[in-house]
Amino acid sequence: MEQRFFNRTAYKQSARAELKGRWKMPALLCLACAVLTALLMAVLCMAIFGSPRLAISFFVQNARRFTLKIDQVSLSVGISLFEPLVVAFCWNLCTARNISFSQAFGNAVRAYPKTFLFMLWKMLRIFLWMLLLFPFVLVLVIFGWNSSPYATFAAWIFIMVIFVWKSIDYSQGMFAVLETPNKDFSSVASSLEVSIDMVDGYRLDFLFLELSFVPWAILATVTLGIGWLFLIPYKIVTRIFAYRFLRARYVEFLQRLSEIKPQ
């Protein structure tokens, strides 16, 4: 695919213009998802400890260990459950300027079965990639540990590189799914391959786009997480504008390909 100019600054400016005067709608949805995730964590604690008093006592006495285990599990589950909803909501905001919260949310709920199925399919594909790499990483750790104390660190760096690479490869799949009718589940299976074709030649551009949000992520964390309510929709809408650019380039590529006639 012929590479064109990928202007991440323009996409971020377009995202801010799209959200101007409407920041509170996606922020409220993110807040609701955060509350539901906290409730999920509370239910998980109750299931493990049996009573709120035991759960609070354990949390106070083992705060660090608790955070590294139960909090991460509940947070991961919460993100997996609510990310498709938030992405679809932001997608609906970008399709109609005067759309109301209830309309955008209703459309996101109707698309949720398909978007959640895509999320599971994407996670499965990334997991299979990690599974294929496990024997190599295991050999690296076992045989490299005696010669270098940094073998485990190198193995984890290798895993993270592959994880980021495949995450970028599949980054456009959710938007491709949202462009198809809600009852058309066939797009879920093909969306990952379409996404790979779309980002071909633009992987580094997408990596730099994600890295450009790091200062905002630090600032959002400093504000006790409040900033994330606005940063999350900002990132999603920016990705939507990047997707529109890639979709246009991809359509042009397919058109040129169809015009090629056999000799």
C-alpha positions as CSV (number, residue, x, y, z in Angstrom):
1,M,0.0,0.0,0.0
2,E,1.3,3.4,-0.9
3,Q,2.2,5.4,2.1
4,R,0.8,8.9,2.6
5,F,1.4,11.5,5.2
6,F,0.1,10.6,8.7
7,N,-0.6,13.8,10.6
8,R,-1.2,12.9,14.2
9,T,-1.3,16.6,15.2
10,A,-4.2,17.2,12.8
11,Y,-6.1,14.2,14.2
12,K,-5.7,15.4,17.8
13,Q,-6.8,18.9,16.8
14,S,-9.8,17.4,15.0
15,A,-10.6,15.4,18.1
16,R,-10.6,18.5,20.3
17,A,-12.8,20.3,17.8
18,E,-15.2,17.4,17.7
19,L,-15.5,17.2,21.5
20,K,-15.7,20.9,22.0
21,G,-18.8,21.6,24.0
22,R,-19.5,17.9,24.4
23,W,-16.7,16.7,26.7
24,K,-19.1,16.0,29.6
25,M,-21.1,13.3,27.7
26,P,-18.2,10.8,27.2
27,A,-16.7,11.9,30.6
28,L,-19.9,10.9,32.4
29,L,-20.0,7.6,30.6
30,C,-16.3,6.9,31.7
31,L,-17.2,7.9,35.2
32,A,-20.2,5.4,35.2
33,C,-17.9,2.7,33.9
34,A,-15.3,3.5,36.6
35,V,-18.0,3.2,39.3
36,L,-19.2,-0.1,37.9
37,T,-15.6,-1.3,37.8
38,A,-15.3,-0.4,41.5
39,L,-18.5,-2.2,42.3
40,L,-17.1,-5.2,40.4
41,M,-14.0,-5.1,42.6
42,A,-16.2,-4.9,45.7
43,V,-18.2,-7.9,44.6
44,L,-14.9,-9.8,44.0
45,C,-13.7,-8.9,47.5
46,M,-17.0,-10.1,49.0
47,A,-16.8,-13.4,47.1
48,I,-13.2,-14.0,48.3
49,F,-13.5,-12.8,52.0
50,G,-17.2,-13.4,52.7
51,S,-17.8,-10.2,54.6
52,P,-17.1,-6.5,54.1
53,R,-15.2,-6.3,57.5
54,L,-12.8,-9.1,56.5
55,A,-12.3,-7.5,53.1
56,I,-11.5,-4.1,54.5
57,S,-9.3,-5.5,57.2
58,F,-7.3,-7.5,54.6
59,F,-7.0,-4.5,52.4
60,V,-5.7,-2.3,55.2
61,Q,-3.1,-4.9,56.3
62,N,-2.0,-6.0,52.8
63,A,-2.7,-2.9,50.7
64,R,0.3,-3.4,48.3
65,R,-0.3,-7.1,47.7
66,F,-4.0,-6.5,47.4
67,T,-3.5,-3.9,44.8
68,L,-1.1,-6.0,42.7
69,K,-3.6,-8.9,42.6
70,I,-7.3,-8.3,43.1
71,D,-7.3,-4.7,41.9
72,Q,-5.6,-5.6,38.7
73,V,-7.9,-8.5,38.0
74,S,-11.0,-6.4,38.6
75,L,-9.6,-3.5,36.6
76,S,-8.7,-5.8,33.6
77,V,-12.2,-7.3,33.7
78,G,-13.8,-3.9,33.9
79,I,-11.8,-2.5,30.9
80,S,-12.7,-5.6,28.9
81,L,-16.4,-5.2,29.6
82,F,-16.7,-1.4,29.2
83,E,-14.1,-0.5,26.5
84,P,-16.4,-1.6,23.6
85,L,-19.2,0.5,25.0
86,V,-17.1,3.6,25.4
87,V,-15.5,3.2,22.0
88,A,-18.9,2.8,20.3
89,F,-20.3,5.8,22.2
90,C,-17.5,8.0,21.0
91,W,-17.9,6.6,17.5
92,N,-21.6,7.7,17.6
93,L,-20.6,11.2,18.8
94,C,-18.4,11.6,15.7
95,T,-21.1,10.5,13.3
96,A,-23.7,13.1,14.3
97,R,-22.9,16.5,15.7
98,N,-26.3,17.0,17.4
99,I,-26.7,13.5,18.7
100,S,-27.9,13.3,22.3
101,F,-26.4,11.3,25.1
102,S,-29.4,8.8,25.1
103,Q,-29.1,8.3,21.4
104,A,-25.4,7.8,21.4
105,F,-25.6,5.4,24.4
106,G,-28.6,3.5,22.9
107,N,-26.7,3.0,19.6
108,A,-23.6,1.8,21.6
109,V,-25.7,-0.7,23.6
110,R,-27.2,-2.1,20.4
111,A,-23.8,-2.5,18.9
112,Y,-22.3,-4.0,22.1
113,P,-22.8,-7.7,21.3
114,K,-20.8,-7.3,18.2
115,T,-18.1,-5.0,19.6
116,F,-17.7,-7.2,22.7
117,L,-17.4,-10.3,20.5
118,F,-14.7,-8.5,18.6
119,M,-12.9,-7.6,21.8
120,L,-12.9,-11.3,22.8
121,W,-11.6,-12.3,19.4
122,K,-8.9,-9.7,19.5
123,M,-7.8,-10.8,23.0
124,L,-7.7,-14.4,21.9
125,R,-5.6,-13.6,18.9
126,I,-3.1,-11.7,21.0
127,F,-3.1,-14.5,23.6
128,L,-2.3,-17.0,20.9
129,W,0.6,-14.9,19.7
130,M,1.9,-14.8,23.3
131,L,1.4,-18.6,23.6
132,L,3.4,-19.2,20.4
133,L,6.3,-17.1,21.9
134,F,6.3,-18.8,25.3
135,P,8.7,-21.7,24.4
136,F,11.2,-19.2,23.0
137,V,11.0,-17.0,26.1
138,L,11.3,-20.0,28.4
139,V,14.4,-21.1,26.6
140,L,15.8,-17.6,26.8
141,V,15.2,-17.4,30.5
142,I,16.5,-20.9,31.3
143,F,19.7,-20.8,29.3
144,G,20.3,-17.1,29.6
145,W,19.9,-16.7,33.3
146,N,23.3,-18.2,34.3
147,S,25.2,-16.1,31.8
148,S,23.3,-12.8,32.3
149,P,21.0,-11.6,35.2
150,Y,19.1,-9.6,32.7
151,A,17.7,-12.5,30.7
152,T,14.3,-12.3,32.3
153,F,14.2,-8.6,31.7
154,A,15.1,-9.1,28.0
155,A,12.4,-11.8,27.7
156,W,9.7,-9.4,29.1
157,I,10.9,-6.7,26.7
158,F,10.6,-9.1,23.8
159,I,7.0,-10.0,24.9
160,M,6.1,-6.3,25.2
161,V,7.4,-5.5,21.8
162,I,5.3,-8.3,20.3
163,F,2.3,-7.2,22.3
164,V,2.5,-3.6,21.2
165,W,3.1,-4.7,17.6
166,K,0.0,-6.9,17.5
167,S,-2.1,-4.3,19.4
168,I,-1.2,-1.8,16.7
169,D,-2.0,-4.4,14.0
170,Y,-5.5,-4.9,15.4
171,S,-6.1,-1.3,16.4
172,Q,-8.5,-0.5,13.5
173,G,-10.7,-3.6,13.8
174,M,-13.2,-2.1,16.3
175,F,-13.9,0.8,14.0
176,A,-14.2,-1.5,11.0
177,V,-16.8,-3.5,13.0
178,L,-18.7,-0.4,13.9
179,E,-19.1,0.6,10.3
180,T,-21.1,-2.6,9.6
181,P,-24.8,-3.2,10.6
182,N,-25.2,-4.4,14.2
183,K,-26.6,-7.8,13.0
184,D,-23.7,-8.5,10.7
185,F,-21.4,-10.6,12.8
186,S,-19.4,-11.7,9.8
187,S,-17.3,-8.6,10.0
188,V,-15.9,-9.6,13.4
189,A,-13.8,-12.5,11.9
190,S,-12.5,-10.4,9.0
191,S,-11.9,-7.1,10.8
192,L,-8.5,-8.1,12.2
193,E,-7.1,-8.9,8.8
194,V,-8.6,-5.6,7.4
195,S,-6.9,-3.7,10.3
196,I,-3.5,-5.3,9.5
197,D,-3.8,-4.2,5.9
198,M,-4.9,-0.7,6.9
199,V,-1.9,-0.1,9.3
200,D,0.6,-1.5,6.8
201,G,3.2,1.2,6.5
202,Y,1.9,3.2,9.4
203,R,2.8,1.2,12.5
204,L,5.5,3.6,13.6
205,D,3.1,6.5,13.1
206,F,0.6,4.8,15.4
207,L,3.2,4.1,18.0
208,F,4.3,7.8,18.0
209,L,0.6,8.8,18.2
210,E,0.1,6.7,21.3
211,L,3.4,7.9,22.8
212,S,2.2,11.5,22.3
213,F,-0.5,10.9,25.0
214,V,2.1,9.9,27.7
215,P,2.4,13.4,29.1
216,W,-1.4,13.7,29.3
217,A,-1.6,10.3,31.0
218,I,0.9,11.5,33.6
219,L,-1.1,14.7,34.2
220,A,-4.4,12.7,34.3
221,T,-2.8,10.4,37.0
222,V,-1.6,13.4,39.0
223,T,-5.2,14.6,39.2
224,L,-6.1,11.4,41.1
225,G,-7.5,9.8,38.0
226,I,-10.1,12.6,37.2
227,G,-8.2,13.6,34.1
228,W,-8.7,10.1,32.7
229,L,-12.4,10.8,32.3
230,F,-11.5,13.3,29.6
231,L,-8.3,11.7,28.3
232,I,-9.9,8.4,27.4
233,P,-12.5,9.9,25.0
234,Y,-9.8,12.3,23.6
235,K,-7.7,9.3,22.7
236,I,-10.6,7.4,21.2
237,V,-11.8,10.2,19.0
238,T,-8.2,10.9,17.9
239,R,-8.0,7.3,16.8
240,I,-11.3,7.6,15.0
241,F,-9.9,10.4,12.8
242,A,-6.8,8.4,12.2
243,Y,-9.0,5.5,11.2
244,R,-10.8,7.7,8.7
245,F,-7.5,8.6,7.1
246,L,-6.4,5.0,6.9
247,R,-9.8,3.9,5.6
248,A,-9.6,6.4,2.7
249,R,-6.1,5.2,1.8
250,Y,-7.2,1.6,2.0
251,V,-10.2,2.2,-0.2
252,E,-7.9,3.9,-2.8
253,F,-5.6,0.9,-2.7
254,L,-8.4,-1.5,-3.3
255,Q,-9.7,0.5,-6.2
256,R,-6.2,0.6,-7.8
257,L,-5.9,-3.1,-7.2
258,S,-9.2,-3.8,-8.9
259,E,-8.1,-1.8,-11.9
260,I,-5.1,-4.0,-12.5
261,K,-6.0,-6.4,-15.4
262,P,-4.2,-9.6,-16.2
263,Q,-1.9,-9.4,-19.2
